[in-house]
Amino acid sequence: MGASWASGINLYAALLMLGIGGATGTLDLPAGLETLENPLVIMAAGVM
């Protein structure tokens, strides 16, 4: 149970970093991942 909780934290952290990187122009995200640049998605990943 602890491992699944920790892997969930890592998933949200990865989405947060990709979203911030895409929104600031540091990363060029592929067409399918441009949704991560949305400020609402970044805030939701940050909260989680």
Phi and psi restraints in degrees (range 20) as a CNS / XPLOR table:
assign (resid 1 and name C) (resid 2 and name N)
       (resid 2 and name CA) (resid 2 and name C) 1.0 -65.3 20.0 2
assign (resid 2 and name N) (resid 2 and name CA)
       (resid 2 and name C) (resid 3 and name N) 1.0 -37.0 20.0 2
assign (resid 2 and name C) (resid 3 and name N)
       (resid 3 and name CA) (resid 3 and name C) 1.0 -67.2 20.0 2
assign (resid 3 and name N) (resid 3 and name CA)
       (resid 3 and name C) (resid 4 and name N) 1.0 -38.3 20.0 2
assign (resid 3 and name C) (resid 4 and name N)
       (resid 4 and name CA) (resid 4 and name C) 1.0 -68.6 20.0 2
assign (resid 4 and name N) (resid 4 and name CA)
       (resid 4 and name C) (resid 5 and name N) 1.0 -34.8 20.0 2
assign (resid 4 and name C) (resid 5 and name N)
       (resid 5 and name CA) (resid 5 and name C) 1.0 -66.3 20.0 2
assign (resid 5 and name N) (resid 5 and name CA)
       (resid 5 and name C) (resid 6 and name N) 1.0 -44.4 20.0 2
assign (resid 5 and name C) (resid 6 and name N)
       (resid 6 and name CA) (resid 6 and name C) 1.0 -65.5 20.0 2
assign (resid 6 and name N) (resid 6 and name CA)
       (resid 6 and name C) (resid 7 and name N) 1.0 -37.1 20.0 2
assign (resid 6 and name C) (resid 7 and name N)
       (resid 7 and name CA) (resid 7 and name C) 1.0 -69.7 20.0 2
assign (resid 7 and name N) (resid 7 and name CA)
       (resid 7 and name C) (resid 8 and name N) 1.0 -30.7 20.0 2
assign (resid 7 and name C) (resid 8 and name N)
       (resid 8 and name CA) (resid 8 and name C) 1.0 -66.5 20.0 2
assign (resid 8 and name N) (resid 8 and name CA)
       (resid 8 and name C) (resid 9 and name N) 1.0 -40.2 20.0 2
assign (resid 8 and name C) (resid 9 and name N)
       (resid 9 and name CA) (resid 9 and name C) 1.0 -61.7 20.0 2
assign (resid 9 and name N) (resid 9 and name CA)
       (resid 9 and name C) (resid 10 and name N) 1.0 -43.6 20.0 2
assign (resid 9 and name C) (resid 10 and name N)
       (resid 10 and name CA) (resid 10 and name C) 1.0 -65.6 20.0 2
assign (resid 10 and name N) (resid 10 and name CA)
       (resid 10 and name C) (resid 11 and name N) 1.0 -35.0 20.0 2
assign (resid 10 and name C) (resid 11 and name N)
       (resid 11 and name CA) (resid 11 and name C) 1.0 -63.7 20.0 2
assign (resid 11 and name N) (resid 11 and name CA)
       (resid 11 and name C) (resid 12 and name N) 1.0 -47.5 20.0 2
assign (resid 11 and name C) (resid 12 and name N)
       (resid 12 and name CA) (resid 12 and name C) 1.0 -66.7 20.0 2
assign (resid 12 and name N) (resid 12 and name CA)
       (resid 12 and name C) (resid 13 and name N) 1.0 -35.3 20.0 2
assign (resid 12 and name C) (resid 13 and name N)
       (resid 13 and name CA) (resid 13 and name C) 1.0 -65.1 20.0 2
assign (resid 13 and name N) (resid 13 and name CA)
       (resid 13 and name C) (resid 14 and name N) 1.0 -39.8 20.0 2
assign (resid 13 and name C) (resid 14 and name N)
       (resid 14 and name CA) (resid 14 and name C) 1.0 -66.0 20.0 2
assign (resid 14 and name N) (resid 14 and name CA)
       (resid 14 and name C) (resid 15 and name N) 1.0 -42.7 20.0 2
assign (resid 14 and name C) (resid 15 and name N)
       (resid 15 and name CA) (resid 15 and name C) 1.0 -64.7 20.0 2
assign (resid 15 and name N) (resid 15 and name CA)
       (resid 15 and name C) (resid 16 and name N) 1.0 -38.3 20.0 2
assign (resid 15 and name C) (resid 16 and name N)
       (resid 16 and name CA) (resid 16 and name C) 1.0 -63.1 20.0 2
assign (resid 16 and name N) (resid 16 and name CA)
       (resid 16 and name C) (resid 17 and name N) 1.0 -46.6 20.0 2
assign (resid 16 and name C) (resid 17 and name N)
       (resid 17 and name CA) (resid 17 and name C) 1.0 -67.4 20.0 2
assign (resid 17 and name N) (resid 17 and name CA)
       (resid 17 and name C) (resid 18 and name N) 1.0 -38.6 20.0 2
assign (resid 17 and name C) (resid 18 and name N)
       (resid 18 and name CA) (resid 18 and name C) 1.0 -65.3 20.0 2
assign (resid 18 and name N) (resid 18 and name CA)
       (resid 18 and name C) (resid 19 and name N) 1.0 -41.2 20.0 2
assign (resid 18 and name C) (resid 19 and name N)
       (resid 19 and name CA) (resid 19 and name C) 1.0 -64.6 20.0 2
assign (resid 19 and name N) (resid 19 and name CA)
       (resid 19 and name C) (resid 20 and name N) 1.0 -44.2 20.0 2
assign (resid 19 and name C) (resid 20 and name N)
       (resid 20 and name CA) (resid 20 and name C) 1.0 -65.8 20.0 2
assign (resid 20 and name N) (resid 20 and name CA)
       (resid 20 and name C) (resid 21 and name N) 1.0 -43.2 20.0 2
assign (resid 20 and name C) (resid 21 and name N)
       (resid 21 and name CA) (resid 21 and name C) 1.0 -61.8 20.0 2
assign (resid 21 and name N) (resid 21 and name CA)
       (resid 21 and name C) (resid 22 and name N) 1.0 -40.7 20.0 2
assign (resid 21 and name C) (resid 22 and name N)
       (resid 22 and name CA) (resid 22 and name C) 1.0 -70.3 20.0 2
assign (resid 22 and name N) (resid 22 and name CA)
       (resid 22 and name C) (resid 23 and name N) 1.0 -38.5 20.0 2
assign (resid 22 and name C) (resid 23 and name N)
       (resid 23 and name CA) (resid 23 and name C) 1.0 -70.0 20.0 2
assign (resid 23 and name N) (resid 23 and name CA)
       (resid 23 and name C) (resid 24 and name N) 1.0 -33.3 20.0 2
assign (resid 23 and name C) (resid 24 and name N)
       (resid 24 and name CA) (resid 24 and name C) 1.0 -86.1 20.0 2
assign (resid 24 and name N) (resid 24 and name CA)
       (resid 24 and name C) (resid 25 and name N) 1.0 -9.4 20.0 2
assign (resid 24 and name C) (resid 25 and name N)
       (resid 25 and name CA) (resid 25 and name C) 1.0 89.3 20.0 2
assign (resid 25 and name N) (resid 25 and name CA)
       (resid 25 and name C) (resid 26 and name N) 1.0 5.2 20.0 2
assign (resid 25 and name C) (resid 26 and name N)
       (resid 26 and name CA) (resid 26 and name C) 1.0 -71.3 20.0 2
assign (resid 26 and name N) (resid 26 and name CA)
       (resid 26 and name C) (resid 27 and name N) 1.0 -36.1 20.0 2
assign (resid 26 and name C) (resid 27 and name N)
       (resid 27 and name CA) (resid 27 and name C) 1.0 -116.7 20.0 2
assign (resid 27 and name N) (resid 27 and name CA)
       (resid 27 and name C) (resid 28 and name N) 1.0 144.5 20.0 2
assign (resid 27 and name C) (resid 28 and name N)
       (resid 28 and name CA) (resid 28 and name C) 1.0 -100.6 20.0 2
assign (resid 28 and name N) (resid 28 and name CA)
       (resid 28 and name C) (resid 29 and name N) 1.0 102.9 20.0 2
assign (resid 28 and name C) (resid 29 and name N)
       (resid 29 and name CA) (resid 29 and name C) 1.0 -80.9 20.0 2
assign (resid 29 and name N) (resid 29 and name CA)
       (resid 29 and name C) (resid 30 and name N) 1.0 145.6 20.0 2
assign (resid 29 and name C) (resid 30 and name N)
       (resid 30 and name CA) (resid 30 and name C) 1.0 -64.1 20.0 2
assign (resid 30 and name N) (resid 30 and name CA)
       (resid 30 and name C) (resid 31 and name N) 1.0 165.3 20.0 2
assign (resid 30 and name C) (resid 31 and name N)
       (resid 31 and name CA) (resid 31 and name C) 1.0 -56.6 20.0 2
assign (resid 31 and name N) (resid 31 and name CA)
       (resid 31 and name C) (resid 32 and name N) 1.0 -35.4 20.0 2
assign (resid 31 and name C) (resid 32 and name N)
       (resid 32 and name CA) (resid 32 and name C) 1.0 -74.0 20.0 2
assign (resid 32 and name N) (resid 32 and name CA)
       (resid 32 and name C) (resid 33 and name N) 1.0 -16.9 20.0 2
assign (resid 32 and name C) (resid 33 and name N)
       (resid 33 and name CA) (resid 33 and name C) 1.0 -107.9 20.0 2
assign (resid 33 and name N) (resid 33 and name CA)
       (resid 33 and name C) (resid 34 and name N) 1.0 7.4 20.0 2
assign (resid 33 and name C) (resid 34 and name N)
       (resid 34 and name CA) (resid 34 and name C) 1.0 -64.5 20.0 2
assign (resid 34 and name N) (resid 34 and name CA)
       (resid 34 and name C) (resid 35 and name N) 1.0 -18.8 20.0 2
assign (resid 34 and name C) (resid 35 and name N)
       (resid 35 and name CA) (resid 35 and name C) 1.0 -62.4 20.0 2
assign (resid 35 and name N) (resid 35 and name CA)
       (resid 35 and name C) (resid 36 and name N) 1.0 -28.5 20.0 2
assign (resid 35 and name C) (resid 36 and name N)
       (resid 36 and name CA) (resid 36 and name C) 1.0 -66.4 20.0 2
assign (resid 36 and name N) (resid 36 and name CA)
       (resid 36 and name C) (resid 37 and name N) 1.0 -17.2 20.0 2
assign (resid 36 and name C) (resid 37 and name N)
       (resid 37 and name CA) (resid 37 and name C) 1.0 -79.0 20.0 2
assign (resid 37 and name N) (resid 37 and name CA)
       (resid 37 and name C) (resid 38 and name N) 1.0 -10.2 20.0 2
assign (resid 37 and name C) (resid 38 and name N)
       (resid 38 and name CA) (resid 38 and name C) 1.0 -65.6 20.0 2
assign (resid 38 and name N) (resid 38 and name CA)
       (resid 38 and name C) (resid 39 and name N) 1.0 130.8 20.0 2
assign (resid 38 and name C) (resid 39 and name N)
       (resid 39 and name CA) (resid 39 and name C) 1.0 -58.9 20.0 2
assign (resid 39 and name N) (resid 39 and name CA)
       (resid 39 and name C) (resid 40 and name N) 1.0 -31.8 20.0 2
assign (resid 39 and name C) (resid 40 and name N)
       (resid 40 and name CA) (resid 40 and name C) 1.0 -67.5 20.0 2
assign (resid 40 and name N) (resid 40 and name CA)
       (resid 40 and name C) (resid 41 and name N) 1.0 -37.2 20.0 2
assign (resid 40 and name C) (resid 41 and name N)
       (resid 41 and name CA) (resid 41 and name C) 1.0 -68.9 20.0 2
assign (resid 41 and name N) (resid 41 and name CA)
       (resid 41 and name C) (resid 42 and name N) 1.0 -39.8 20.0 2
assign (resid 41 and name C) (resid 42 and name N)
       (resid 42 and name CA) (resid 42 and name C) 1.0 -63.6 20.0 2
assign (resid 42 and name N) (resid 42 and name CA)
       (resid 42 and name C) (resid 43 and name N) 1.0 -43.7 20.0 2
assign (resid 42 and name C) (resid 43 and name N)
       (resid 43 and name CA) (resid 43 and name C) 1.0 -65.5 20.0 2
assign (resid 43 and name N) (resid 43 and name CA)
       (resid 43 and name C) (resid 44 and name N) 1.0 -41.3 20.0 2
assign (resid 43 and name C) (resid 44 and name N)
       (resid 44 and name CA) (resid 44 and name C) 1.0 -64.0 20.0 2
assign (resid 44 and name N) (resid 44 and name CA)
       (resid 44 and name C) (resid 45 and name N) 1.0 -42.4 20.0 2
assign (resid 44 and name C) (resid 45 and name N)
       (resid 45 and name CA) (resid 45 and name C) 1.0 -66.3 20.0 2
assign (resid 45 and name N) (resid 45 and name CA)
       (resid 45 and name C) (resid 46 and name N) 1.0 -35.9 20.0 2
assign (resid 45 and name C) (resid 46 and name N)
       (resid 46 and name CA) (resid 46 and name C) 1.0 -66.5 20.0 2
assign (resid 46 and name N) (resid 46 and name CA)
       (resid 46 and name C) (resid 47 and name N) 1.0 -38.0 20.0 2
assign (resid 46 and name C) (resid 47 and name N)
       (resid 47 and name CA) (resid 47 and name C) 1.0 -69.4 20.0 2
assign (resid 47 and name N) (resid 47 and name CA)
       (resid 47 and name C) (resid 48 and name N) 1.0 -38.7 20.0 2
